[in-house]
Amino acid sequence: MNVILCGMPASGKTTVAKHLKNLSGMQAVDTDAIIVERHGEITKIFERFGEERFRQIETEICKELSNTDNLIIATGGGCVLREQNVKYLKAGGKIIYLKAEYETLLSRLQGDTSRPLLKGDLSERLSNLFCARATVYEEVADIVVQTEGLTPTQTAIKILNLIKNN
């Protein structure tokens, strides 16, 4: 079974995946890192080909990962917005929503210029994404983990305990 982490940008998906890897011995992958490795910088993909092409590449990665087992998969923030991606990911595992508060996300993203969908007025762009995505994350998740006040290691331990009990 795969463990799939979803959530807003800066919710800790990549960081928690590393801690889960250390605690569980499972391999960890990051969909955005795979895309960068194969296609180049995400901002350049957005600039050259647009968001739709990026989302197509993301779907190809999800399809590929659906044929694996025993992976921790950190997804990009928008990955689970596509129904097809959710089907691919759920076919091989459980989706865990790392739920963080807006203020926490905003604080973590200050000065980060690497996220194409957050260029411009960060507070406004993040607020729009947060409002548009929070319900979707809740709906697609098999398990919701509130991360406020938890370290990445505590979050990883909580996830492992919840998976055992579900």
Disulfide bonds with the S-S distance in Angstrom:
none
